[in-house]
Amino acid sequence: MTSPSAQITNFIAALRAAGIRISVAESIDAMRAVAAAGLEREPMCEALAAALIKDEADRAGFDDAFARFFAAPPNRNSRGDHPDHRGSLESAASGPGRPGEAPRTGAKPREHSPRRASAISEHPDSEPKETQSAEPHRPAQAETRGASGEAENRATGHLDADRAAENREPALVSGGEGTRAARLRALERKPFAAYTDLEYGQARDTLEILKRRFRTRLGRRLRIAKAGRVDIRRTIRAGIQRGGALAELRFRARRPRRIDLTILADISGSVRYAAELMLELVAGAYANFSRVHSFVYIDRLAEADFEAGHLVTSPALDLYARSDFGRVLMELWERRAEVLSRQTVVVILGDGRNNRRPARADLLRELARSCKAIVWLNPEEPARWGTGDSAIAQYAREVRAHLPARDLRELERGLLAIA
């Protein structure tokens, strides 16, 4: 009998053969998602789709393959079976051995056949014997349909019976982490502008997975190399001791990369979700930076921190105020000595909409000269950049990088640019 993991592996192979791109990591996520969602047909379908489908254009092919591999079992009572009969797998599981395992040697497996049907008919709740005695005389086409139905039942029925065997499948053991991973994968590509309060709460609940991944990737980029640049003087001196042969290279000790981080996040309007998620994401990687200063703004600057999982600003900001990034730049310029240095990377998250007030891009240019780099992450659709009251075109000329950050995946990719 095919195990659930083998069945899912065959299903993934069929999707790849149909032209759907699926990586090894996504296959592992699919196993974990199924372990968390269970083996009921509908939840398992949604869990697999969330883990494997990256493009909605592939959903039709996914649904067709899922229908072939995990077809719903036929109506059991239509064959005259007892209502408690659950398919050939549970019949075999009721014999010697543990549920979900093949019968031991010497035990004859029970299967659907005319003889089996006649045995069932002896039960007082089954159909009359006259009805079932006529089963062996069905036309050949009817027998073919019965055989195909039995094959489909074997392909899907074992998923229900193998619930007790989930803990014996190493690839499927993941607990609640699989559910969070599947949920996060679906939310990673959803634009922040389309978030509801419920989806924002779900994104925060599953953010721990993204925090660990971000810390790992950022740590790789900031890791100290085993050796720095070649030290020419020490290499020549070592060669003189060997008769002038440069047989051994000497390296300078590489110093750890020291990066200070300053964050400016716009919390007005629809970009509020992006700003708060970014602040929480960076908060999980504070150990990778020497110093971190977090600020939020609407029409003025305020320091930001998280207390009991909630964003706290000092001083409090008026969420209904009109954005004024020019004034924010002026306040940051006045505090540049305490928050900026030659090792500081400034990350700005906002749409650059300034309500037609003075943009003060000249201040952003001067701030860029006082720090290592400025990276601007924009959660707005690129088609809207520079339209209406947007001053992003003026700001983009003064920063090192202007990157889209419409969803969690783009936000993480943009934050990795600071390293």
C-alpha positions as CSV (number, residue, x, y, z in Angstrom):
1,M,0.0,0.0,0.0
2,T,1.3,3.4,-1.0
3,S,2.2,5.7,1.9
4,P,0.9,9.3,2.0
5,S,4.3,10.7,1.4
6,A,4.9,8.5,-1.6
7,Q,1.5,9.4,-3.0
8,I,2.3,13.1,-2.6
9,T,5.7,12.6,-4.2
10,N,4.1,11.0,-7.2
11,F,1.6,13.9,-7.4
12,I,4.4,16.5,-7.3
13,A,6.3,14.5,-10.1
14,A,3.1,14.7,-12.2
15,L,2.9,18.5,-11.7
16,R,6.5,18.9,-12.8
17,A,5.8,16.7,-15.8
18,A,2.9,19.1,-16.6
19,G,5.3,22.0,-16.7
20,I,4.7,23.5,-13.2
21,R,8.0,24.6,-11.6
22,I,8.4,23.1,-8.1
23,S,11.6,23.2,-6.1
24,V,12.8,20.7,-3.5
25,A,12.1,23.2,-0.7
26,E,8.6,23.6,-1.9
27,S,8.1,19.9,-2.0
28,I,9.2,19.7,1.7
29,D,6.8,22.5,2.5
30,A,4.0,20.6,0.8
31,M,4.7,17.5,3.0
32,R,4.7,19.7,6.2
33,A,1.5,21.5,5.1
34,V,-0.4,18.2,4.5
35,A,0.8,16.9,7.9
36,A,-0.6,20.1,9.6
37,A,-3.8,20.4,7.5
38,G,-4.7,16.7,7.7
39,L,-5.7,14.1,5.1
40,E,-9.2,15.3,4.5
41,R,-9.6,15.9,0.8
42,E,-10.5,19.6,0.7
43,P,-8.1,20.9,3.4
44,M,-5.3,18.8,1.9
45,C,-6.0,20.3,-1.6
46,E,-5.8,23.9,-0.3
47,A,-2.6,23.1,1.7
48,L,-0.9,21.6,-1.3
49,A,-2.0,24.5,-3.5
50,A,-0.7,27.1,-1.0
51,A,2.7,25.3,-0.9
52,L,3.2,24.4,-4.6
53,I,1.3,26.9,-6.8
54,K,3.2,30.2,-7.3
55,D,1.2,31.4,-10.3
56,E,-2.6,31.3,-10.5
57,A,-2.3,30.3,-14.2
58,D,-1.0,26.9,-13.0
59,R,-4.1,26.3,-10.7
60,A,-6.1,24.6,-13.5
61,G,-3.4,22.1,-14.1
62,F,-3.0,21.5,-10.4
63,D,-6.8,20.9,-10.0
64,D,-6.8,18.4,-12.8
65,A,-3.8,16.5,-11.4
66,F,-5.3,16.5,-7.9
67,A,-8.5,15.1,-9.2
68,R,-6.6,12.2,-10.8
69,F,-4.5,11.4,-7.8
70,F,-6.9,12.1,-5.0
71,A,-10.3,11.5,-6.6
72,A,-13.3,11.5,-4.2
73,P,-14.4,8.0,-3.3
74,P,-17.6,6.8,-5.1
75,N,-20.9,6.7,-3.3
76,R,-20.5,3.7,-1.0
77,N,-24.2,2.9,-0.5
78,S,-24.8,2.8,-4.3
79,R,-23.0,-0.6,-4.4
80,G,-25.1,-2.0,-1.7
81,D,-22.3,-1.9,0.9
82,H,-23.1,-1.7,4.6
83,P,-23.1,2.0,5.7
84,D,-20.1,1.3,8.0
85,H,-18.0,-0.2,5.2
86,R,-15.1,2.2,4.5
87,G,-13.4,0.5,1.5
88,S,-11.0,-2.3,0.9
89,L,-8.2,-0.6,2.9
90,E,-10.1,-0.7,6.2
91,S,-11.2,-4.2,5.5
92,A,-7.6,-5.2,5.2
93,A,-6.6,-3.1,8.2
94,S,-9.1,-5.0,10.4
95,G,-7.1,-8.2,9.9
96,P,-3.8,-9.1,11.6
97,G,-1.3,-6.2,11.8
98,R,-1.6,-2.6,12.6
99,P,-4.1,-0.3,10.8
100,G,-2.8,1.0,7.5
101,E,-0.3,-1.9,7.1
102,A,-0.6,-4.8,4.6
103,P,-1.8,-8.1,6.1
104,R,0.9,-10.4,7.5
105,T,2.0,-13.5,5.8
106,G,-0.8,-16.1,5.8
107,A,-3.6,-13.6,6.1
108,K,-5.7,-13.3,2.9
109,P,-6.6,-9.7,2.1
110,R,-10.3,-9.1,1.6
111,E,-11.3,-7.1,-1.4
112,H,-14.5,-6.1,-3.3
113,S,-15.7,-8.9,-5.4
114,P,-19.1,-10.7,-6.1
115,R,-18.1,-13.2,-3.4
116,R,-17.4,-10.4,-0.9
117,A,-20.7,-8.7,-1.9
118,S,-22.6,-11.8,-1.2
119,A,-21.0,-12.1,2.2
120,I,-22.0,-8.6,3.0
121,S,-25.5,-9.3,2.0
122,E,-25.9,-11.6,4.9
123,H,-25.9,-8.6,7.2
124,P,-29.5,-7.7,8.2
125,D,-29.0,-4.0,7.1
126,S,-27.8,-4.8,3.6
127,E,-29.8,-5.0,0.4
128,P,-32.0,-8.1,-0.4
129,K,-30.1,-11.2,-1.7
130,E,-31.9,-11.1,-5.0
131,T,-30.4,-7.7,-5.8
132,Q,-26.8,-8.7,-4.9
133,S,-27.0,-12.2,-6.5
134,A,-27.5,-10.5,-9.8
135,E,-24.2,-8.6,-9.5
136,P,-22.0,-11.3,-11.1
137,H,-24.3,-11.1,-14.2
138,R,-23.6,-7.4,-14.9
139,P,-22.3,-6.4,-18.4
140,A,-18.6,-6.2,-18.9
141,Q,-18.7,-2.4,-19.1
142,A,-20.3,-2.2,-15.7
143,E,-17.6,-4.5,-14.3
144,T,-14.9,-2.2,-15.9
145,R,-16.5,0.8,-14.2
146,G,-16.5,-1.1,-10.9
147,A,-12.9,-2.0,-11.2
148,S,-11.9,1.6,-12.0
149,G,-13.9,2.8,-9.1
150,E,-12.2,0.3,-6.8
151,A,-8.8,1.5,-8.1
152,E,-9.7,5.1,-7.3
153,N,-10.9,4.1,-3.9
154,R,-7.6,2.4,-3.2
155,A,-5.8,5.5,-4.4
156,T,-7.7,7.8,-2.0
157,G,-9.2,5.6,0.7
158,H,-5.8,4.8,2.2
159,L,-5.3,8.4,3.1
160,D,-8.1,8.3,5.6
161,A,-6.9,5.0,7.1
162,D,-3.3,6.2,7.4
163,R,-4.1,9.0,9.8
164,A,-2.7,6.9,12.7
165,A,0.5,6.4,10.7
166,E,1.3,10.1,10.2
167,N,3.7,10.1,13.1
168,R,5.6,7.3,11.5
169,E,6.2,9.4,8.3
170,P,9.4,11.5,9.0
171,A,8.7,13.8,6.1
172,L,5.3,14.7,7.4
173,V,6.1,15.4,11.0
174,S,6.2,19.1,11.6
175,G,3.3,20.1,14.0
176,G,1.9,23.6,13.7
177,E,4.9,24.9,11.8
178,G,3.6,23.4,8.6
179,T,0.4,25.4,8.9
180,R,2.2,28.6,9.5
181,A,4.5,28.0,6.6
182,A,1.6,27.3,4.2
183,R,-0.2,30.3,5.4
184,L,2.8,32.5,5.1
185,R,3.5,31.3,1.6
186,A,0.1,32.4,0.5
187,L,0.5,35.8,2.2
188,E,4.0,36.4,0.9
189,R,2.7,37.3,-2.5
190,K,-0.4,39.2,-1.5
191,P,0.0,43.0,-1.9
192,F,0.0,45.0,1.3
193,A,-2.6,47.4,-0.3
194,A,-5.1,44.5,-0.5
195,Y,-4.6,43.4,3.1
196,T,-7.5,43.2,5.5
197,D,-7.1,43.5,9.2
198,L,-7.6,39.7,9.4
199,E,-4.9,39.0,6.9
200,Y,-2.5,41.5,8.6
201,G,-3.1,39.6,11.9
202,Q,-2.4,36.3,10.1
203,A,0.8,37.7,8.6
204,R,2.0,38.8,12.1
205,D,1.2,35.3,13.5
206,T,3.3,33.6,10.9
207,L,6.1,36.2,10.8
208,E,8.4,34.1,13.0
209,I,9.2,31.8,10.1
210,L,10.1,34.9,8.0
211,K,12.2,36.3,10.8
212,R,14.3,33.1,11.1
213,R,14.8,33.1,7.3
214,F,15.7,36.8,7.2
215,R,18.2,36.4,10.1
216,T,19.9,33.4,8.4
217,R,20.2,35.2,5.0
218,L,21.4,38.4,6.5
219,G,23.9,36.6,8.7
220,R,25.4,34.9,5.7
221,R,26.0,38.2,4.0
222,L,27.6,39.8,7.1
223,R,29.6,36.8,8.2
224,I,33.3,37.3,8.7
225,A,35.4,35.6,6.1
226,K,38.1,33.2,7.2
227,A,40.7,35.3,5.4
228,G,40.9,38.9,4.1
229,R,43.0,40.4,1.4
230,V,46.6,39.2,0.6
231,D,49.2,40.9,2.8
232,I,52.0,41.6,0.2
233,R,54.6,42.6,2.7
234,R,54.2,39.6,5.0
235,T,54.0,37.3,2.0
236,I,57.4,38.6,0.6
237,R,59.0,38.3,4.0
238,A,57.8,34.7,4.3
239,G,59.2,34.0,0.8
240,I,62.7,35.4,1.7
241,Q,62.9,32.8,4.4
242,R,62.4,30.1,1.8
243,G,65.0,31.4,-0.7
244,G,62.7,33.9,-2.4
245,A,60.0,31.4,-3.3
246,L,56.5,32.7,-2.6
247,A,55.3,29.3,-1.4
248,E,52.9,30.6,1.2
249,L,50.4,33.5,1.0
250,R,49.8,35.6,4.1
251,F,46.5,37.3,4.6
252,R,45.4,40.4,6.5
253,A,43.0,39.6,9.3
254,R,39.5,40.6,8.1
255,R,37.6,42.8,10.4
256,P,33.9,42.2,11.0
257,R,31.5,44.3,9.0
258,R,30.1,47.0,11.2
259,I,26.7,48.3,10.1
260,D,24.4,50.7,11.9
261,L,20.8,50.7,10.8
262,T,18.4,53.6,10.8
263,I,14.8,53.0,9.7
264,L,12.2,55.6,8.6
265,A,8.8,54.0,8.0
266,D,5.6,55.7,6.8
267,I,2.6,54.5,8.8
268,S,-0.1,56.5,7.0
269,G,-2.8,54.9,5.0
270,S,-2.4,51.5,3.3
271,V,1.4,51.5,3.7
272,R,0.9,51.1,7.5
273,Y,0.7,47.3,7.2
274,A,4.0,47.3,5.2
275,A,5.7,49.6,7.8
276,E,4.7,47.6,10.9
277,L,5.6,44.3,9.3
278,M,9.0,45.6,8.3
279,L,9.7,47.0,11.7
280,E,8.9,43.6,13.3
281,L,11.0,41.8,10.7
282,V,14.0,44.0,11.4
283,A,13.5,43.7,15.1
284,G,14.1,40.0,14.8
285,A,17.6,40.6,13.4
286,Y,18.8,43.4,15.7
287,A,21.8,41.1,16.7
288,N,23.2,41.5,13.1
289,F,23.7,45.2,13.5
290,S,25.8,47.4,15.8
291,R,23.2,50.0,16.4
292,V,19.5,50.3,15.3
293,H,17.4,53.4,15.3
294,S,13.7,53.0,14.3
295,F,11.5,55.9,13.4
296,V,8.0,56.2,12.0
297,Y,6.5,59.3,10.4
298,I,3.4,60.8,8.9
299,D,3.8,64.6,9.1
300,R,6.6,64.5,11.7
301,L,9.2,62.1,13.1
302,A,8.7,59.8,16.1
303,E,10.8,57.1,17.6
304,A,9.2,53.6,17.3
305,D,9.4,50.5,19.5
306,F,7.4,47.3,20.1
307,E,5.9,46.7,23.6
308,A,3.8,43.5,24.1
309,G,3.7,43.0,20.3
310,H,2.2,46.5,19.7
311,L,3.9,49.5,17.9
312,V,4.5,52.4,20.3
313,T,5.6,55.8,19.1
314,S,7.2,58.6,21.0
315,P,5.7,61.1,20.7
316,A,2.3,59.8,19.5
317,L,1.4,60.6,15.9
318,D,-1.9,61.8,14.5
319,L,-2.9,58.9,12.1
320,Y,-5.2,61.3,10.3
321,A,-2.6,63.9,9.6
322,R,-1.5,64.7,6.0
323,S,1.9,63.4,5.0
324,D,4.8,65.8,4.9
325,F,8.1,64.0,4.3
326,G,9.9,67.3,3.7
327,R,9.3,68.2,7.4
328,V,10.4,64.7,8.4
329,L,13.7,65.2,6.6
330,M,14.3,68.5,8.3
331,E,13.8,66.8,11.7
332,L,16.1,64.0,10.8
333,W,18.7,66.5,9.6
334,E,18.6,68.2,13.0
335,R,19.2,64.8,14.7
336,R,21.8,63.5,12.2
337,A,24.7,63.6,14.6
338,E,23.1,61.1,17.0
339,V,21.7,58.6,14.4
340,L,23.9,58.8,11.4
341,S,27.6,57.9,10.8
342,R,29.7,56.7,7.9
343,Q,28.7,53.1,8.8
344,T,25.0,53.8,8.8
345,V,22.6,52.4,6.3
346,V,19.2,54.3,6.1
347,V,16.2,52.3,5.0
348,I,13.1,54.4,4.1
349,L,9.8,52.7,3.5
350,G,7.0,54.9,2.0
351,D,5.2,55.9,-1.2
352,G,6.8,59.3,-1.4
353,R,3.4,61.1,-1.5
354,N,3.9,64.5,0.0
355,N,0.5,66.2,-0.5
356,R,2.2,68.7,-2.9
357,R,4.2,70.2,0.0
358,P,8.0,71.0,-0.5
359,A,9.8,67.7,-1.1
360,R,13.1,68.9,0.3
361,A,15.1,66.3,-1.8
362,D,18.2,68.5,-1.2
363,L,18.1,67.4,2.5
364,L,18.0,63.8,1.4
365,R,21.1,64.4,-0.8
366,E,23.0,65.9,2.2
367,L,21.9,63.0,4.4
368,A,23.2,60.5,1.8
369,R,26.6,62.2,2.1
370,S,26.6,61.8,5.9
371,C,25.9,58.0,5.9
372,K,27.0,54.9,4.0
373,A,23.9,54.4,1.9
374,I,20.2,55.1,1.7
375,V,17.8,52.4,0.4
376,W,14.2,53.4,-0.4
377,L,11.5,50.6,-0.3
378,N,8.2,51.6,-2.0
379,P,5.1,49.5,-1.2
380,E,3.1,51.2,-4.0
381,E,2.5,49.8,-7.4
382,P,5.3,50.9,-9.8
383,A,2.6,52.0,-12.3
384,R,1.6,54.7,-9.8
385,W,5.1,56.0,-9.0
386,G,5.3,59.7,-9.9
387,T,1.6,60.2,-10.4
388,G,-0.6,62.7,-8.6
389,D,1.1,64.2,-5.5
390,S,3.9,61.6,-5.6
391,A,7.4,63.1,-5.2
392,I,9.2,59.8,-5.5
393,A,11.0,60.8,-8.7
394,Q,12.8,63.5,-6.8
395,Y,13.7,61.3,-3.9
396,A,14.8,58.3,-6.1
397,R,17.6,60.4,-7.7
398,E,19.2,60.9,-4.3
399,V,19.3,57.4,-2.9
400,R,21.5,54.4,-3.8
401,A,18.5,52.0,-4.5
402,H,14.8,52.5,-5.0
403,L,13.1,49.1,-4.8
404,P,9.5,47.8,-4.9
405,A,8.2,46.3,-1.6
406,R,4.6,45.5,-2.5
407,D,4.4,42.2,-0.5
408,L,6.4,40.3,2.1
409,R,8.7,38.6,-0.4
410,E,9.7,41.9,-2.1
411,L,10.1,43.5,1.4
412,E,12.5,40.8,2.5
413,R,14.4,41.0,-0.8
414,G,14.7,44.8,-0.4
415,L,15.9,44.6,3.2
416,L,18.6,42.2,2.2
417,A,20.0,44.9,-0.1
418,I,21.3,46.8,2.9
419,A,24.0,44.2,3.4
